[in-house]
Amino acid sequence: MSLQNDLTQKVIEAVKQLYQVDLPTVEFQPTRKDFEGDLTVVVFPMLRYIKGNPVQIGTQIGEYLQEHVEEVAKCNVVQGFLNIVIEERYYLNFFNSIKDEVDFGYVKTPSKGATMVEYSSPNTNKPLHLGHIRNNLLGYSVAEILKASGKKVYKAQIINDRGIHICKSMLAWQKFGEGETPESSGMKGDHLVGKYYVAFDKAYKEQIAKLVEDGTPKDKAEKEAPILLEAQEMLRKWEAGDAEVVSLWKMMNGWVYEGFDITYKNLGVDFDKLYYESDTYLLGRDVVKDGLERGVFFKKEDGSVWIDLTEDGLDEKIVLRSDGTAVYMTQDIGTAIQRVTDFPDINGMVYTVGNEQDYHFKVLFLILKKLGYSWAEKLYHLSYGMVDLPSGKMKSREGTVVDADDLIQNMEETAEAISKELGKLDGYSEEEKQKLYRTIGLGALKYYILKVDPKKRILFNPEESVDFQGNTGPFIQYTYARIQSILRKADDVSTAIEVTIQLHEKEKELLKQIQLFPETIQLAAENYSPALIANYTYDLVKEFNSFYQQVSILGETDGQKKNFRVQLSRKVGEVIQSAFRLLGIEVPERM
């Protein structure tokens, strides 16, 4: 139990003893810099339950705490604020208890049950883009945070590998490709397939223009362009299992998967389970038929099957077309159930999908609850906003979206340019430089995206993200490298910390910040928010840099104090590394 939790119980106990009142909550805040204290209890909210003067109430509670909590050294009351001074030995005992702990803050024993986190979920007709980057970084980080909080986690994606959009790329390659392959073109497979998706669109638009020119109304031309009709026929053949079409589909999807794997590796994300829409698109129909018999769904006159959610504040939603074919909602129902069949210990799922699908997931979760699945109570839509860039920057080869591979490359180049400008690379080999540019560039990209609350839209500026000052990945990476430099220069400091040494105020503030890490992991897990980890790390780094500037470390003449400060620095470095691991960011030993 943390000190704040312990103090909460003691304040509630004090109020019960002193005023015979059951206080539901206690509000804490950090003590203001101009007052003496480490933690402050706000008395004003208690006045709803206790009649009296806030100064007198605070004084009486403070006296009770001093008598009953050995860690409380003294208290003072300023207006309605009870400032509590904590014994220094408490902080030193805390540090001694965690200084050698590996992965401090992580829960080592997973709880019962598991959570599946779905992210990425691309289409196989084009490369991954900037939106996929935010999706992957969020999903991967949330999975890692949930694991650190004590959950068992499966990482999954569903690959949208079927449908008319896939057939458009396939048909264009047949018509215009002349047998081109990733090997013959030197292109990544996903880029090559994306090239033919664009080629289809170009040919389609040309055919529409020609039909309109010949007198066909535009809306009719859009439906009757020959190349579109051919793509629709190809889809029908695929669904019928035509050997030639299926063979082409497997070959081109294979190219895409190889390309995706390279991007995922470069981005540093992975998966435990892959689902394919070509396998799941028929799932869910039997579930709907069963739900129809149980009265969960109803059938309209045309034979289509719906669910009425109007009493729940939503609307009617179709789950089977009149011809018996599934819609996306049907697939998602079936896929969710299939996942629990595949992994029986799943008791919750997280769907990392953009906020344009907010309504879809409200409906999906509600349907699964009405179908009676207990795990449906623990379904969460990790909804996120779009990522925008300053106009004209890093347009992809397709000229429409920002390509993920291009962005990763651009980040490395930006890191290289800024590093050279700062002149921080003396004594590095060329190989070491390239590795560092990659570490800084990717760290900048990931941190800039993850430090923002997932629900908010982001304006991503590459140059700003690689700044070595402020709330950026490189600033935190540089502080970590500075700590490693201190440790390399330090003598052997493996002795125990004496609890009798007097703490500098900056040492105490740093210990308080370290103490918040386990609680921050739990909060980030509860809120599915990597931003809480990112901004915690920035606050820790700011506190360390303030400590570094005001307290001598290696120059300290008192052996015990020097030993403590070196070990404190080491622990800060370990916490930075652990926090950044949850964000999927590497930290460099030198910088």
Buried (B, 14 or more C-beta within 10 A) or exposed (E): EEBEEEBBEBBBBBBEEBBEBEBEEBEBEEBEEEEEBBBBBBBEBBEEEBEEEBBEBBBBBBEBBBEEBEBBBBBBBBEBBBBBBBBBBBBBEBBBEBBEEEEBBBBEEBEEEBBBBBBBBBBBBBBBBBBBBBBBBBBBBBBBBBBBBBBBBBBBBBBBBBBEBBBBBBBBBBBBBEEBBBEEEEBBBBBBBBBBBBBBBEBBEEBBEEBBEEEBEEEEBBEBBEBBEBBBEBBEBBEEEBEEBBEBBEEBBEBBBEBBEEBBEBBBBEBEBEBBBBBBBEBBBEBBEEBBEEEBBEEEEEEBBBBEBEEEEBEEBBBBBEEEEBBBBBBBBBBBBBBBEEBEEBBBBBBBBBBEBEEBBBBBBBBBBBBEBEBBEBBBBBBBBBBEBEEEEBBBBBEEBBBBBBBBBBBBEBBBEBBEEEEBBEEBEEEEBEBBBBBBBBBBBBBBBBBBBBEEEBEBBBEBBBBBEEBBBBBBBBBBBBBBEBBEEBEEBEEEBEBEBEBBEBBBBBBBBBBBBBBBBBBBBEBBBBBBBBBBBBEBBBBBBEBBEEBEBEEBEEEBBBBBBBBBBBBBBBBBBBBBBBBBBBBBEBB
